[in-house]
Amino acid sequence: MKRSQLLLVGVVALALGLGGWLAKSWLRVDPPALPDRDGGTAAETARGPRGVAPAAVERSSEEPPEAERSEEISPAIPPPSESAGAPGSIVGRVLNPQGEPVSSAEVELMTGPAMGLQIRHLNHPTGLVVATDGEGRYRFASVEPSDDYIVVASHGDYGDCEAGPVVVPPGQEVRVADVRLRVGILIHGVVTSNGRPVHGATLTLSNAMEKIRRFQPAMFKDRLKELNLEPIEVKSVTDADGRYEFAAIPFDTFELTAEADGLARMIRTSQGNFLGGSAREHEINFDLGPASTITGRVVDEARNGIPGAKVTATLTNPSVRCEATAMTDAGGRFVLDHLAQGQFFLGADCDGFSSSHRAQVLAGSSDVEIEMRLQGAVSGVVVDEETGDPITGFELAVLQGHKGRGPAVARDNLSFRDSGGRFEIRNLDPGRYLIQATVVDYADSTSAEFEVARGQATTGVRVPVHRGGSIAGIVVDRDGNPVQRALVKVRDNGTRENPVFGILGGLALGARRDNQIRTAEDGSFRIDLIVPDTYQVFVKCNGFAPLPIDDVEIAKGQVLQLGRIELAKGGRLRGRSYDLEGRPLPGATIVATTKSGDTYTTRSQNDGAWELLALPAGEYTVTINSYPSNPPVNALQAIVYAKNSRRECRVMEGDDLSIDLRLRER
């Protein structure tokens, strides 16, 4: 992963609410000792790094010890088929929180990593959407064989829920565990002013995802559009007693805005809990004070007014937020209204000018001046590196250089079509930049670094495009037999299977998102048009443990032969999940995490049974990471219960291990 991206991992994790994954690092501290085969504890035998007790989980390669066996649990998915890639199907049921069938529920089939069970915005729609019948049943026909499907069910009277990961082998029908919809969130409260009810106040409830767009660094703009973060808004009006109510809200993370004539506009935000047990009822009250304003002018360096500038005012404290937005008129004047009392942070944005800010501006201030300075521009040409011929159609990304670390994307997805390969990009802040070109049948290619000065245009930038390098090889099993339809990806070196890398996937400045392919019948593959760099080659196939190969160096104009890539079958980890009273816990998210941070996720079935197939050999921490609860528990309790469900194990090639997980108060 590029260093500039690593610096933004924390920002993205916070913006997207990756509480569940981040909490797991805390959940793994000081794990409990497991009983060994002689009846003692792991602490009494041997203890490895992070408290792992290897002696307690070691076993022969033939079969697990008697103490680790439990009754046979039917696989959640059928074994892989040896047939060709014929379409399969998916069937299942949707139930309400009481376990009754739900008719007319919308069921959508999506693809994505298993961590998409926790962070739905990592999933991608397939376009397949069906409705349940009178018995709550649904069926997806003609489903392309794959191992990364997730079923998402929704209904207007309940909260959404999902099931997966679902593996569809060629030509087979897969039955998915029942999807039990959650109790919809109830939000209610009272709006007052100086302690008196406000009749007719407008409450706007949003899923808060639009705020990510306002906060995001520029490099994530188009990636977040792909993640299906469209905002949802519903409104309510207070009655004569100032009361309002929102019932059966399907999202956990929301923000609520209250406003009324002559009063300040206030916003409260509630964060959902990815570990499960989110509160299903929220009482949120507002006491709105009198509205105030801030007036002023946006000007350039010569003190001329700037028309069409967007001015924002933000006041934030731990419990409430106040925001306002205005556009400047022909003379650069603005009025920000519906403001609460306090000090605001002002920001101004306008095409052709660098963003500008003013801090600690008191509500009620007038004649506030915000100065903006002109940006620069760049122009040049995109040509074929070998022939010098102009490229007539291309997309450009502007990469901004930063001292001491790699370039970061400042602007992207800029499309051009010109017979001479010419381009011009405006609205660039002063600094050092590169231009990256994406062209059909070429590898992504980059210009030499250049500088942009304020108010000036840099000319003559040349972007020579080339066809990069290639990799080739053959994927086989441990017996040397070819593995067909294995997925081979080229991705950032050192990528791990966890939510942070899942979100950042495809944002690399080198590896393109289409740098992947399925192996042929003889197990062979070849990927072309790879930007020269050092990568990870990642190989996965249903029925085999995923295999990352780091430090693969791709050179321009060369085909790197990787030879035979051998896939192992891995091990199977299975068990049952139980609630605090020892009852089977359906719909729980089970996460197995390696010491290096890879995560493997599944969901428990109706009887609490779960399984993880084809796990790479290694040591794992296994937890109930999220779960439905009725009645719900608060976020802190959910974290504690999940922490106490943790088990440690070592998975070896060919293992079939059984580990039961139970929520515990201590």
N, C-alpha and C positions, 0 to 999 in steps of 0.2 A: 504494500500500500504506500502511496506517495506520502511524504512527510506532511505536506500541506493538508492532506485529508485527515491524517491522524490527529492534527491539532484541532480539527473540527468534530471529532468523534463525540467528545463530551457535550458540545453544543447540540448536535443532532439528537443524542440520546435524551437530553433534557427536553428538547422541543417536541419530540414524539412520545414522551412519557414512557421510556423504557424501564419503568420501575421494576418489573418482574425480573428482567435479566440482570439488571444491576444489583438487585437484592440478593441474587444467588451467590455473589461473591461473599456476602455477609453470611448467608445461610450455610456456607461450607466451612466456616471457622469452627475449629474444635469439634470435629464429628465424634459421635458416640462410639464406644468400642463395641465390636460385634462378638458374639460368642464363637469360640473356636471349636474344633471337632472334639476336644477333650473336655468340654464343659466349662473351660475357663473363659477369660475375656481376652480380647486382642491386646488390651493394655498390659496384660500379664505375660504376653508372649513376645511379640515384636511390634515395633511401631515405626512406620516410615514417615516421609515428609507429610506435613499437614495432618498428622495423626492417622494416616492410613495404616491399616494393619495387614500387610501382605500375607502373613501366615494364616490369617483367619479366612482368607478367600481362595488360597491356592488349591488347585485340584489337578487330578490327572487329566490327560487329554481324551480319555475314553468316555467317562460319564461323570456327572456331578455327584458329590457325596450324598449319602442318604439324608443327612440333616437339611440339605438345601432343596430337597424335592418337595413338591406339593402335588395335589390332584391335577390331572392333565387339564389344561385350559385350551379350548379351541382357538386356533389362530384368528386374529381379527381380520386377516386377509388371506385369500387362497394362495397356495404356492404358485410360483411362476410357471407359465405354460411353455411348452417347447414349440408351439405353433408359430406361424409367421405373425406379422403385426396386424391381425384382424381386429376390428373394433370390439370393445366390450361394452358393458352397461353397469349402472350403479342404481341400486334400489335401497329404500329405507323408509322410516316413518318420522313424523314430527309430532311431538307431544307438548302439552302445556305444562306449567310447573307442577300440576297435580297428577301428571302422568296420563292425561286423557288425550285422545287423538285431536289434532287441530286441522280442520279443513281450510282450504283456500290460503294456506301459508305459502309464501314465495320462497322457493328453494333455488339458490344459485350455485353453480359449479365453478370453482375458481382454481387456479394453480398458484403454487408458491411454496416456499420452504416450510418445514414443519413448524418453525417459530411463528408462522403466520397464524397459528391457533391462538397465540398470545397477542400478536400485533397485526391486526387484520389488514392494515394498510400496506403490508408487504405483498399481499396477494394480487393476482392479476385476473380479470374476468375472462372466461372462455366464451362468453356469449350464450351459454346454455342456462336457461331459466325455466323452471316448471312450477306448477301449483299442486298442492296436495289435494287428494280426493276426500270423500266423506269420512274415510278411516285414517286420514292423516298420512297416506302413503304417497310416495313419489317415485319416479323412474327417469333416469337419464339413459337414453339409447344412443348407440353409435358413438361411444366415447373412445377417443384415441388412447391406446395403451400408454400409461405413464405411471410414475410413482410419486407424484407431487400434487394430487388433487385435494381440495378442501371443500366441504359442503357447508354453505351458510344458509340458515333458515331465518325468516323474519315474518312477523305478523303485526298488524297495527295495534293489537291488544296486549302485546308482550314485548319483552326485550329480546334482541337477536341472540342467536347461539350458533355454534359451528361444530363440525365433526371432521376428523381426519387425523393424520394424513391418510389418504385413500390410495391404495395401489390398484390399478386396473391392468391385469395381465392380458395379453392378446386373446381375444375371443371368449373371455369369461365374464360372468355376471358377479358383481361384488355386492354383498349385503352390508350396509353401513349400520353401526349401532344407532339406536334411536337418538334423535336430536331433541333435547328437552329445552324448550324456550324458557327464558328467564322471566321472573316477575319484572314488569316494566317499572321504571323509576317514577316515583311520585314526588313532585316538587310543589311546595305551597308556601304561603306566607302572607304578610301584611305590609302594605306601603303606607307610610305616614309622613307627615311634615310637622315638625315641632310637636310630635306626639298625637296629632290628629289624623284620622284616616284620610287617604287621598282617593277620591272616587274618579274613575276614568283614567287612571295611570296605565300606560302601556308597558307590558313586560314582554321582552323578546328573548327567547331561549335559543341558543346556538350550540352546535356541537364543538365549537371552539377551534376547529381545524383551520379556519381562515387565518387565525392568529399566527399559525406557523408560517404562512406565506409572508406576513408582514415582518416577521422576525428573521426569516431564513437568510443565510448568505446567498449571494447571487448564483453560486455554483450549483445550488440545490433546486433552483426554480423549476426547471423542466423535469427533473427527477421526481419532485413532489407532485407535479401534475400527473405523472404516470401512476402515482400511488393512490389515486382515486380519493383525494382529500377535499371533495366538493363540500361546501358548508350546507348544513341543514338548519332552517330557522322556523320556529313556530311562535305565535303571539297569543297573548291573553290580556284582558282588560280587567282592572280591579272593580269590585262591586262597591255598593254604598258604604260598606265597612272597611274598604281598602284591601279586601282579600282577593287572592288569585290562586289558581291551581293549574298545574300541568300533570296529566295522568298518562301512564303507560309510555313513558319516554324510553326509546330503545338504546340510547347511548349513555355511557358512564361519565365521560369527560365533557363538561359543558360550561358555558358562561351565560349569565343572566343579566340583562340590561333593564333598568327601570327608568322611565322618564315621564314627565308630565309638564304641562304648560307652566312656565314661570319658575320651574324647579330644576335643580341640577340633575344631570344624567349620570347615573351611577351603575357600576358593573361589578358583579361578584362571580368568581370562578370556582368550580369544584373539579378536582382531579380524580379521575377513575383509578381504581386499584387493580393492576395487572395480576396481583397474586390471588385474586378472588375475594369473595366476601364483601364486595362494595356495598355501602349503605344503599338501600332501595327506597328510602324516604329522606327528603331533605326539607327542612323548614328554613327558609331564607327570607329575612325581613329587611326592609329598606326604610331609612328615615332620610328623606330628601330635603336638603336645605335650599334656600333661595338661589336662583341661578345668577351667575356672574359672567362677565365677558372679558376677553383680552382683544384689543384692537392694535393694529400696527400696519407696517408696510414691509414688503420684500423688495430689495433694491440690488442693483449691480455695483461694481466698484466705482462707477461714476455717479452713484446715488440716483440713477434712473430707476423708476418703478418697473418691476418685472410682472407682466400679466400672465395668468394661467398657472401660477405656482401653487402647489398643494402644501398647505400648512397644517400641521397636526399639533395638538396639545395633549400631554399625558401627565396624569398625577396618579401615583401608585403608593399604597401603603399595604401592610399585611392583610387587611381584611376587605378592602374595596378599591376600585379603580375608577377614574373619570377620564374620558377621552372626548375630543372634539376635532373635527376636520373642516377646513374651509379652503376655497379657491380664491386667489387674488383677482381683483378687477383690472381694468385697463391701466389704472395708475399704480398697480401693485399693492393696493390696500386689501386688508382682510379683517374679518370679524369672527372670533371664536366664541360661541355662546353655549349655554346650558352647562357652565362650569361650576364646580364646587369651590369652596374656599380652600386656598392652599397655594403651594408653589408648583408650577408646571414646567415640564420640559417641552420646548418648542422645536419642531423640525420643519424644514422647507425643502421641497424637491421640485425641480423644473427641468424640462428637456433642454439640454445644452449647457446646464450649469451643474457644478458639484453640489452635493447635498450640504446643507448648512444647519446649525443648531444654536439654540439659546437655552441656557439652563436657569433654574430658580427664578422664573417669571411669575409674579404674584397675580392671582385672579383679580380682575378689576383694573389691571394695568392698561394704559393707552399709549399710543405713539411708539410701540415697540418696533424696533428696526432689526431686520434680519438681512444680512448682506450675503449675496451669492456670487461666486466667481465662475468665469467661463471655463468650460472643459476644452479638450483638444480633439483631434481626429487623426485618422490614418488612412492611407490609400495605397494600393499596390496591384499585383497581378498574381494569378495562380497558373502555373505552367507544368507540363510534363517534364520531369527531371532529365530524362534521357533525350527527348527530341526537342525540348524547348517550346513545343506547341502549346497555345493557350487552352486551358480547361474552361469549357463554356457553361457548365453547371456544377455548383458545389455549395457546401455548407461550411461556415467558418465559426470557430470559437476563439475568443480573445483570452489569452492566458496572461495573468499579471505576475511578474517576477517579484519575489520577496527575498531580501538579503538573509542568507543563512538557511533558507529552506527552498523547496521546489516551487514551481509556479502553481497558481490556483486559477480556476476558471472565473473570469470576470463577466464575460458575456458568452452566450452560446446559441446554437440553432439559428444562426443568421444565414438565410438562403440567398444565393445570388445566381443570376443567369445573364451572361454577357459574352458576346462573340469573341471579345479580346481577352477574356479571363480577368477583367478588371473588377475591383471592389473598392468601396469607401465605407468606413465605419466612423461614426461620429459619437459624441458624448462620452469621451474617455477622460478620466481624471489624469493629472500628470503622473508619470511613472514609467517603469520599464515593462515591456510587453513582448509576447510572441503571438503569432497567428497560427492556429491549427486548422488545416483543411480536411474535410471529409468528402471523398469523391467516390462514386461507384467504380468498382474494379481497381481501386487503389487502396493502399494502407493509409491510415491517417498520417498526415505529414505536417511538419512544423517549420516556420520561418526562423531566420536568425533573430536574436533579440534586438529590439529597437526602443527608442525613447519617445514619449509624447510629452510636449510642453503645454503649459496652460495657454489656451486661446490660439494655439497654432496647429497646423496640419502637418503630420509626418508623411512624406511621399516616398514612392519607389520601393516599397516593401515587396519582396519576391518570395512566393511560397512554392518551392519545387516539390511536386508530389511524386511518390515512388510506390512500388508494389511490395515493399517490406520483405519479410522473410516468411518461412513456412515450417511446419512441423509435420512429421508423418510417423506412423508406427502401426502396431497390431496389438489388440487387446486379447488376452487368453486367460483361461482359468488355470488352476494349479496343476491340472493334468496336461496342459498345453493345447487344449481345445479352444478354437476361436470363440469369442464372445461377441455376438451380433447385437446391434441396437444399443450398445453402451454409449452413454453420453460423455463426450470428451470436450472439456472447456479450457480455454486459456484465460486466466484471470490474474489479479494482483498477487505478486509473490507474498507468501506468508498468510494468505487469507484463511480465516478460521470459520467454522460453521456456527456462527452465533448472530444475534440480532443486529449488533452494530455493523458487522461486515455485510449482513443481509441488506441493510438500508443503503450502505455505501456501494453495494455491488453495481457495476456498470458505470461508476463515476470516474474510473481511472482515466488518466490522460493518454494511456497507451492502448490497453486491450479494449477492443470494441465489443459491444454487447452481443454482436452476432458471431463472435469468434468461438463457435462451438459447432459440433457435428456429431451425428450418430455413426457408429461403426457399421461397416458393410457385413455381408454374410460370412466373409472370411476373417472378420474381426479387424480389418484394416481401416485406417482413417488418414486424412490429410487436411490440414487447415492452412489456408493461404492468407495473404494480405495482413500479416501481423506486424505491428509497429516494432522495430528493433528495441529490445529491452530485456530485462530479466523477469520471468513470470513463474507462476504456479500452473502446472497442468493438472486438472482435476478430472478424475474418471469415476463414473458411477453407473451402476446397472442394477436393476431389480434382481434380488437374490445374492448380491455380492456386497461386501463392505466397500464404502467409498474410499478412494485412494488419491490423496494429494501428493504431487511431486513438485517440490520447490526448487528454486535456483536454476530454472531452465532458461538459458540465454539464447535469444533469437537474434540473428544477424541479418542485415539487409542483403537480399539477393541470394540467400542460402536456404537449403531445405535441411532442417535438423532431423536426423533419423533417430527416433527414440527407441527403436527396436521393439522387443516384446515386452508389453506391460502386463504383469501378472496380477489378477484380482483374486483375493481370498474370499471365502464364504463368510468370514466373520463369526460372531456368536449371537445367540438369541438370549434376550433378557425379558422375563415375563413375570407376572404376578397379579395380585389383586390390590385394589385400593379400598380403604375402609375409613369411615368417618369417626368422630370422637367416641361414639357409642359402640363401635365395632361392626356397624352395618356396612354392606357393600356401598361404595361411593361411585356412582356412574357419572360420566361427563367430566372427570377430573383430568387436568393436564399433567402428564407425567414427563419430567425432564431428566435426562441423564447427561451429566456434564463431565468432560475430561479435565485433567489438570491443565491442559493447554488452552482450555476455553471453548472447545467444540461442544455444541449442544445437540441432542437428539430428542425429539418430542413426539408424544403420542397422546391419545385420549382413551380413558377407560370406557368399557362397554357397560351395558345395562346391569350386569352382575358384578361390576367393579373390576373385571378382568382387563388387563392391558398387556401389550407386548411391544418390544422393539426388536426388529429383525436386522440381521447383517451388520451388527455393530463392529467397528474395528477393534482389534485386541487392545486392551489397556485398562487402566483403573478409572472408575466412574463414581461420581456422587449422584444418587438418584433421589428425587424428591417429588412429592405432590406439590406442583407449583401453583396451580389455581384450581378452583373447584366451586360448584354451585353449593349454596348454603341456604337452608330454610329452617328457622329464621336466619337472616343474614348476620354476619359478625362484622366488627369494624376492621379497618385496615391493619392496625397493629396486631390484633388477635390473629388475623389471617396470616401475617408474616410469622408469628410465633408458632402457630400450628404447622405451617409448612416447614419451618426450620426443624421442628421436632419429628417430622416424618422422614427425615433424611436417613439414607442408608448408604454404605460404601461397599463396593464390590470390584472384583477384577474379572474381566471378560477375556477368555482365551479363544483362539480359533477353534470352531466346532462346539463350543460350550452351549448348553441349554440350561440357563440358570433361572431359578425362581426366587423372587424377593417380594414379599408383601409389604405394602406401605400403609401406614395408619396415621391420621391426624392425631396429635397429642398436645395436651395443654402444657405439659412440661417434660 
